[in-house]
Structure formats: C-alpha cells, structure tokens
C-alpha cells in the first residue's frame, strides 16, 4: 500500500498533534505555579513566594499582547499571555488574602495613596487590579499612538521577552535577602527550569531571533541559580525561630 493510503490516518493525527502542541503552549506556562498555589493555600503562608514574580509576568504579558497588535504572531502565544495574566492575578489574590489575614493589626496601604515606599505591598487585591488596569491603559494608549513605528513595535516586543526572562530574579533576590528558600515550591522552580530549557533549545535549533535565544539562556541561568540557593540553604543548619510569633515582620519582596 502506498503512502497515500495512510492519508486518512496521518492527516487527523497531524492535526491532533498540532492541537496538543498549541494547548501545551497556551497552558504549559501556568502549570509550574500550581504547586506553589496549593502550598500557599495549604499553609496559609505566602512569605516564601515573591509577588514581584507576578508583577514581572503581568507587565511582560501585557506588553506581549500589545505587541500582537503591531506584529501578528501565532494565536497560541497570544492566548498564552492572556491565560498567564489571569493566572498571575489569581496568585496575587491568594497572596493578598493570606497576608491580610495574618496582618490584621498592620496599617493598610492603597494604590490610590501613590506612596512609592509601599508599591506592590497593598492591603487589598482591588488595589493590584487598579494598578494593572492603569498600566494597561497607559501602555495601550502609547501603543495606539505609536503603532505605525516599526522601531517602537520591535522595542515593545523585545521588552516583553526581556522582562519574561527576568521573571525569576525577584525570587532569587528574595531568597538571598532572607538567606532561605522556606515557603518556595521547589517543584515550581524545577518546572521553570525544564520548561525554559526546552524553550531555549527550541529557539536555538529553529534559528529564532538572537534576542529570543539570549533571553532564554538568561532564564535558564536564573532558574539554576535559584536551585543552587535551595541546595545551599538546605545544607545550612536551621536558625531558631525567634520571631515565629511575628509573621508580619517577614515580608517577601
């Protein structure tokens, strides 16, 4: 039987694989955050997770969505950004609720205060939503005015990729400052590393633009640095929990 005889099987199989790959691209980015989300809900403690990771990914994905209006790329990548934006808002909502419950006597801070000392440390999830909407509106308006500029569009896309590559840096800094990775999900970082390694290999093997490959390599290096922190801090003797009764004193980045 010649190859044409198998077309009835190969064509739908190829379509099925394409749909599977698109689905993995859309939802694969949020999977690493599921273990961290479950850990925070189980322990009711969000001190080990840096909410600045959410900030970096929100900005990066909003910029990528705006970049789509200047240069249309694959639909799965666009939906990936939309899904990731929703996932980061859910992470922020959980972290805010958990911290608010453990800091009942702390002074409340609001986005409308416009106090840079408490930026991204607000007391209500609604304040984070207001900040995201304000940034989206401002960035969207600037994009609308500059959409015909090729330089602006390319810069917008590069910033989106670069910021996504830096998503692990807030967690890296938080771990270094506290000299601990307690409360951080190792499963999340392992999933970061495997996903970023696969993505970077894909960029290198398929001749993607240089900035994609460079940013992908940077992401992998940051992931490995966080894993090295986890190993190094795990080998150190634990410190006595002298301030265990004061969770408000241990704020993540």
N, C-alpha and C positions, 0 to 999 in steps of 0.2 A: 504493500500500500504506500503510495507516495505521500509526501509531506502535506499536500493539500487535503488529504483525507482526515488529518487531525485538526484542521482549522476550526471545526465545530467545538473542539475541546480547548485549543490553545487561545483562541480569541477571548472567550469568557474568563479563562484562567488568568490571562494577562490583565484583563480589566479588574478582576478580583484583587490581584496583587497591587495594582495601581491604587485602588480604593484603600487597601490596607496600609500602604505606604503613606497615603495622604492623611489617613486617620492617625497614624503614628506621629506624623509631623505636627498635626493640629494639637493632639492631646498629650504627646510624649513629654513636652516641656513642663507640664504641671505635675506629672507623676512624682518627681523627687520631693515635692512639698507635702505629699500625703502623709508620710511617716512623721514629719515634723508637726503637721497639723494635729495628728492623732496624739502625739506625745504631749502637746500643749493642752489639749482638751482633757487628757487623762490626768496629768499632774496639776493642772490649773496654775501653771508657772510658765511664763513666756520670757523669763530673763535670759535664757540661753540662746534665743534667736534674735538677730538684729533686724529690726523693722526697716532699717535703711536698705536691706536687700530688696524689700518691697518697693521702696522709693526708686531705686535704680531701675528695676524692671518695669515699673509703671511708666517712668519717663522714656525708657528705651522703646517700649512697645507702642506708646502713644506717638512717638516720633516716627516709628516704622509705619504705623497706619497712615500718618500724614504723608510719608514718603511715597506710599502707594498711589496717592493722587497725582504725584509728579511723574512717577515711573511705575507703570503697572507690572507687578511681579506675580508669581504663582499664587492662586487663590488659597491653597493650604497655608502658606506663610502668613497671609493676611488674617485668616481665621485663627492661626496660632497666636498672633498678637492679641486678638480680641479675647480669646479664651484665657491667655496668660494675664491680661489686665483684670478680668473677672476673678481669677484665682488669687491674685495679689490683694485685691480688695477684700476677699474672704479671709485671707490670712491677717490682714490689718484689723478687720472687725473682731476676730477671735482674740488677737493680742491685746487690743484696746479693752475689750470686755474683761479679760483676765486681770490685766494690770489695774483697771479701775476698781475691781472687787478687792484687790489686795492693798490698795492705797486710798482707802475711804477717807482718811483724815488729811490727805495731801491737798495742797492748793490746786485748784483746777485751772487749766490753761486752754485757750481757744485760738483757733486760726485767726479770728477777727481781731485778736489783740495785736497782731503783726509784730510780735516780740521775737526777734531772731534767736534769742537765748533758749527759747523753748520750741524752736522749729522742729516739726515731726515728733514732738513729745506732747501731743494734745490729749485732753481727757476724754474726748468723745469721738466716736467713729465718724460722725457727721462732719467734724472739722477736717478730717482727712479727705472726705468726699468733696468738700468745698475747695480744698487746695488742688485736688486733681482736676476738678471742673474748671477752676480758674486758670491752671496751667494749660489745659486742653484748649480753652477758649482763646487764650493769648497766642499759643503756638499755632492754632488753626488760623487765626486772623493774619498772622505774619506769613504763614504758608500761602494763604489765599492771595495776598498782595504780591508774593514773590514766586508764584508757581511757574511763571514763564522763564525764570532764570535757571539755566542748567547748572550753574555753579552752586546756587542755593540748594537745588534739589539734591545734587550729589553730596553736598556737605551735610544735608539733613540725613541722608542715608548712612553716611559714614559715622555721624554722631550716634545714630541708633545702634549700629553694630558695635561701636567702641564702648558705649555705655553697657550694652548687654555683656560684653567681655569683662567688664569691671564689676559684675553683679556680686561676686564672692568677696570683694575687697572689704565691704563693711563687716562681714562676718569674720574675716581674717583679723581686722583691727580690733573688733570686739573681743575676740579670743586672746589676742596679745595683751590688751589692756587689763583684762581680768585674770590673765595667766591661767585660764581654764577653758575647757570646751563643755563643761557641765550644762546640760539642758539642750545642747545642739544635737540634732539627729545625725548620727554617723551614716545611717542609711541614705539620708538626703544627700550628703556630700559624695558618697560612693556613686549614687545615681547621677549627680552632677558630672563626676569625673568620667564615667563610662559614656554618658551622652555627649559630652564635649569632645572626648577623644574620637568617637565615631564621626561626629560632625566635622571635626578638623581634618580627619583622614579623607572624608568625602570631598572637602574643599580642595585638598592637595591633589588628590587623584583625578579630579574632574576639572582642574585648571581654573578654579574660581578666581575672581579678582584678588590681588595681593592683600588688600586690607582685610578680606574675609579670613584668609589663612593666618595672617599675623594676629588678628583678634582672637581667632580660635585657639592658637597656640598659647596666647596670654591667658585665656580662660582655663586651659588645662593646667598651666603652671600655678595659677591661683588655687585651683582645686587641690593640687598635690601639696601645696603649702599648708592648706587647712588640714589635710590628712596628716601631715607631718606634725602640726601643732597637736592634734588629737593624740598621736603616739607619744610625743614628748611630754605632754602634760599628764598623760596616763601613767607614765613611768615615775613621776614625782610623787613623794609621799603626800597624802591628803592633808590640807590645813584644817585645824579645828574650826568648827562652825560658830565663831564667836558672835556673829551678827545674824544668826538664823532667825531671830525674832523681829528683824527689821528688813523685810523684803523690799521696802521702798528705797533702801539705800543701794540696792544692786540693780541699777538700770542698765539695760543693754544700749548699744549705740542707737 
